[in-house]
């Protein structure tokens, strides 16, 4: 599954802690989406009562959250490079994350 046409609901960035969190919508109308499982997950997360603090207000798992993790703590050897019009531009990396 690609995320090219999926709406991004929110993004949270904590630069000092080197953390990124992305909340992405799930296409619940896709034929590969199992509606009964989506309803069961929403019920397990939120319980029977639905209010404004519910994670899934639609009573259906309609979003997912991706949280980053650090790939390495020592980034002193890494840099991002761009070569354009005969010039090389290097930027040192202070953190490398994966989702």
N, C-alpha and C positions, 0 to 999 in steps of 0.2 A: 504494500500500500504506500502510495506516495502522499505527501502533504502539500502538494503544489496548489490545489484548489480548496484547501481546508481553511476556514477562518481561524485566525489567531485571536483568542478571547482576551488574553492578558499576558504580560511579561513582567517579571520581577528580576532585578539585577542588584546584587550586593557586591560591589567591586572589592571592598576591603576583605571580605570573606571569600571572594572568588567563587560566587555561586550565581547560577542562572536558573530561573524557573519559567517554563512556558506552558500556558494553558491553551489547548487546542480543542476545537469542536470535533465531534464524531458525526459522520454522515449516517444518521439513523434510518435513512430511506434506502441505503445501499442494500442490494439483495444479499450481500454477505454478512450483514449485521443481524445478529440473533436477538430479536426483540424480547423474548422471554428471559434471556440471560441478562440483557440490559435492565429490565425491570427488577430482576432478582438482585442484581448488584446494587441498584439504587435503593432498594428496600433494605438490604444489609447495611448500607452505609448510613442512611438517614433514619431508618426505623419507620414505623407506621405513620407518625405524624409529620406533616410537611408544613414548614413555616419559612420565614425569610432567611433563617440561618441554615437551611438545608443545602447540602452540596449539589443535589440534583433536584431542582425545583420542578422539573417536568416529570418527575417520578420515573425517569429513564436515564440510564447512563449515556449522557449526550456530550461529554467532554472528558478529556484526559490531561494529566499534568506530567510534564517531563522535567525532571530535576537533574542538574549537572553534578558531576563528580570530578575531582582533580585527577588528571592522568599521571602527573609527576609533581613532586615538590621542588625539584631542582631544575629550574628553567634557564640557568645561566648560559647554557650551550645553544639555546634556540633563538631564532629570529625569523621574522616574516620578511620576504624579499619581493621586490617588484622591479622588473627590468623594462624600461620604456624609453624609447628614443635615445638609445645609447647610454642611458644613465641607470645605475643600480642604486636602489633605495632600500636600506635595511632598517628595520625597527626591532629592537630587542623585545622579547616576550617576557612578561612578568607572571604569566599563568597560562596553563593549557587545560581546558575543560572539555568534557564529553557529555552528551545527553543520552 
